[in-house]
Amino acid sequence: MPQFDFYSFSGQIFWTLVGFYTFYFFILHFYLANFSEMFKMRQKLISNFTKNREISSKQAKIFDTFVLSKLS
């Protein structure tokens, strides 16, 4: 059977491994870098949103106390 020919079997394994590792490192270098940048940006947006929300809620409480003190 030609797929079990010992003269070509080692070459097939070699090129299969070379192709796999090339594809693997290509994916790691391009796609994983983009995903990590996307997740970092997402985390920054979430932290900024929560920080701004906390500031807004503090300002709203201060405004409420000011309005209530003026009404009284």
N, C-alpha and C positions, 0 to 999 in steps of 0.2 A: 504494500500500500504506500502511495507516495507521501502521505502526511506523516508516516512514521519512518521515512528515510533518514538515517542518521547523519547524512551529509548536509541535508537542508534543515533538519530539525533544530539544530543549535542556532542557525541563522534566523529562523522564524521566531524562536524565543527571544533572541537578542533584539530584533527589530520591534517585536511586540512590546518588550520592556522599554526600549528607547522611546517608542511612540507614546506609551502610557505615561512615562515620567515627563516627557515634553508637554503633553496635554495637561498633566497634573500641575506642573509649575506654571504653565500659561494661565490656567484657571486661578491658581493662588495669587499670581502677580497682578492680574488685571481685575478680575471680578471680586476677589476677596478684599482687595484694597478699596474698591468702590463701595462695597457693602460696609466696611468698617468706617469709611468717611461718612456714609449716609447715617449710620447709627450714632456716630459722634455728634453730627449736626442735629439729629433728632433729640438726643439727650440734652444738648444745649438749649434747644427751643423749649423743651419741657421744663427745664430748670428756670429759664427766663420767664416763662408763662406763670409758673407757680410763684416766683419771686414777685412779679408784677401784681399778681392777684393778692398776695399778702399785703403789699404796699397799698393797693387800692382798697382793700378791706379796712386797713388801719386809717386811711384817709377818710373813708366813708364813716367810720365810727367817730372820728374827730369832727367831721362835718355835722353828724347827727347831734353830738353833744353841744356843738356851737348853736345849731338851730334851736334845739330844745332850751338852751339857756337864754336865747333871745326871746323865745316865745313866753317864757315864764316871767 
